[in-house]
Amino acid sequence: MNKRPHKPRKPSGNNAPERPEKPGFAARKVAADILGNVVHKKRPLDGELDAASGHSGFRQLAANDRALVRAIVGAALRRRGEIAEILDRLLDRQIPEKTGRVLDILHVAIAQMLFLDIPDRAAVSIAVDHAAADRRARPYKGLVNGVLRRLGRERDDVTADLDADVLNTPDWLMESWRAAYGSETARAIAAAHRSEAALDLTVKSDPEGWAERLEGTVVGAGSVRLSKKGAVDALEGFEDGAWWVQDAAAALPARLLGDLHGKKAADLCAAPGGKTAQLAAAGAKVTAVDISRARLKRLEENMTRLGLSVETMAADLRAFEPDAPFDAILLDAPCSATGTIRRHPDVAWIKKAYDIEKLSEIQRELLDRVVNWVKPGGLIIYCTCSLEPEEGESQVAAFLERQAGKVELVKVNPQEIGGLDQCVTGEGYLRCLPCHLAGSDPDLRGMDGFFAARFRRL
Ligand SMILES: C[S@@+](CC[C@H](N)C(=O)[O-])C[C@H]1O[C@@H](n2cnc3c(N)ncnc32)[C@H](O)[C@@H]1O
């Protein structure tokens, strides 16, 4: 696709007459800005959308406009490859990089026209106004108008035969998943990423009762899944600390430690504390360690709400030494988080193959340290929310080889995780994929990609 750069129209001058902004203009402008920050500056989407410290324009929007921004940016990231291909079909020449927001404006408009329930008219006219209001995009105002109108007219032709699974997945990730899981499963993973994840809760007790009260369903190994989206803190049971938000897959690794009553357990890389809460609720005396004080503060607030008592320590595990060994350890190591793309569609466009290499070195170092912190006979769970074998299967295989004589693998039995046999590998590892927990309702299926292995200290 070696297209010649597009020739812009002459700018109409800097003193174009000011017109009042259309309703919804500010939200679209913020959406294009945030999209640009994520894809060009590699800023995490969660940070941009943070109500306290996120994008300044976003923070000033009313609640309904914030929801609109979330929906637009979410769709623009989930369908980024398809949108780029559609633009390629519509543009006869490339738009030069230095033209600021033009491409972001177009991506935001196309996300609305094709993937959200927003009338073309609104999406197109605001995109044109947005281009007109941006000094560097202004020369392309006519192009924005022409391209989007043509998409509206020729939608079926322009969107025909798009291979969404492949287009919306960066090549290096698709190749990694094909090699690890085969072509068909790699496609199923990519397809799962087009839908937003449901809201999963881990309850202290009585999953069936909570599913009934909150109009949800019990999935996985006793998680309660809700399809309706809304303010989590307004749901019954939040104030009373009856449950916490945790993906059905993320809730599985802690279960592998079995009966923890009266045992001393370390939750390493613990914040914001989903697994800490599980260990404490299972009766363990928990020490939760994390490098980030800010994230530990959130963990402490979560434990207070849940009425669970745990010891917290801010420390870099690469320099930490416990006073005494633990009965059990859970290491939820820092990872690429490619298993969470349904919830964090920015991950696909922010992370690079190089990150996997760097992170797997840290995981290796942490594993080799924590193995010394558990009593003989004690269990260690290593887990990551990554789909990459370097952070899962091959990391663990190399660990078992390095530490032969010191640890043994204790295979996962599907019965320990609610009978989910599709999530247990032949080697006895836990391996959840976004295409697991399949079902006909896209709002209710799937789970995060997760890996876990269990070892016993000899
Ligand atoms: C995957 S998140 C943990 C999620 C958590 N276990 C839960 O279930 O809610 C990884 C955590 O590792 C922490 N972390 C990263 N590097 C670390 C290090 N060297 N020492 C201690 N914690 C670290 C991060 O601050 C982050 O909170």
Ligand as a Chemical Component Dictionary entry (heavy atoms), coordinates in Angstrom:
data_LIG
# 
_chem_comp.id                   LIG 
_chem_comp.type                 NON-POLYMER 
_chem_comp.pdbx_formal_charge   0 
_chem_comp.three_letter_code    LIG 
# 
loop_
_chem_comp_atom.comp_id 
_chem_comp_atom.atom_id 
_chem_comp_atom.alt_atom_id 
_chem_comp_atom.type_symbol 
_chem_comp_atom.charge 
_chem_comp_atom.model_Cartn_x 
_chem_comp_atom.model_Cartn_y 
_chem_comp_atom.model_Cartn_z 
_chem_comp_atom.pdbx_ordinal 
LIG C1  C1  C 0  -1.182 -8.733  38.161 1  
LIG S1  S1  S 1  -1.063 -7.433  39.302 2  
LIG C2  C2  C 0  -1.612 -8.234  40.753 3  
LIG C3  C3  C 0  -3.094 -8.451  40.870 4  
LIG C4  C4  C 0  -3.493 -8.988  42.242 5  
LIG N1  N1  N 0  -2.764 -10.180 42.603 6  
LIG C5  C5  C 0  -4.975 -9.265  42.373 7  
LIG O1  O1  O 0  -5.400 -10.419 42.279 8  
LIG O2  O2  O -1 -5.738 -8.315  42.595 9  
LIG C6  C6  C 0  0.665  -7.386  39.543 10 
LIG C7  C7  C 0  1.133  -6.559  40.731 11 
LIG O3  O3  O 0  2.545  -6.755  40.844 12 
LIG C8  C8  C 0  3.105  -5.618  41.437 13 
LIG N2  N2  N 0  4.562  -5.688  41.216 14 
LIG C9  C9  C 0  5.203  -5.530  40.041 15 
LIG N3  N3  N 0  6.535  -5.697  40.213 16 
LIG C10 C10 C 0  6.714  -5.989  41.515 17 
LIG C11 C11 C 0  7.874  -6.256  42.320 18 
LIG N4  N4  N 0  9.094  -6.261  41.773 19 
LIG N5  N5  N 0  7.713  -6.480  43.632 20 
LIG C12 C12 C 0  6.476  -6.465  44.195 21 
LIG N6  N6  N 0  5.352  -6.223  43.475 22 
LIG C13 C13 C 0  5.466  -5.984  42.160 23 
LIG C14 C14 C 0  2.366  -4.472  40.764 24 
LIG O4  O4  O 0  2.405  -3.299  41.546 25 
LIG C15 C15 C 0  0.955  -5.055  40.628 26 
LIG O5  O5  O 0  0.133  -4.608  41.680 27 
# 
loop_
_chem_comp_bond.comp_id 
_chem_comp_bond.atom_id_1 
_chem_comp_bond.atom_id_2 
_chem_comp_bond.value_order 
_chem_comp_bond.pdbx_ordinal 
LIG C1  S1  SING 1  
LIG S1  C2  SING 2  
LIG S1  C6  SING 3  
LIG C2  C3  SING 4  
LIG C3  C4  SING 5  
LIG C4  N1  SING 6  
LIG C4  C5  SING 7  
LIG C5  O1  DOUB 8  
LIG C5  O2  SING 9  
LIG C6  C7  SING 10 
LIG C7  O3  SING 11 
LIG C7  C15 SING 12 
LIG O3  C8  SING 13 
LIG C8  N2  SING 14 
LIG C8  C14 SING 15 
LIG N2  C9  SING 16 
LIG N2  C13 SING 17 
LIG C9  N3  DOUB 18 
LIG N3  C10 SING 19 
LIG C10 C11 SING 20 
LIG C10 C13 DOUB 21 
LIG C11 N4  SING 22 
LIG C11 N5  DOUB 23 
LIG N5  C12 SING 24 
LIG C12 N6  DOUB 25 
LIG N6  C13 SING 26 
LIG C14 O4  SING 27 
LIG C14 C15 SING 28 
LIG C15 O5  SING 29 
# 
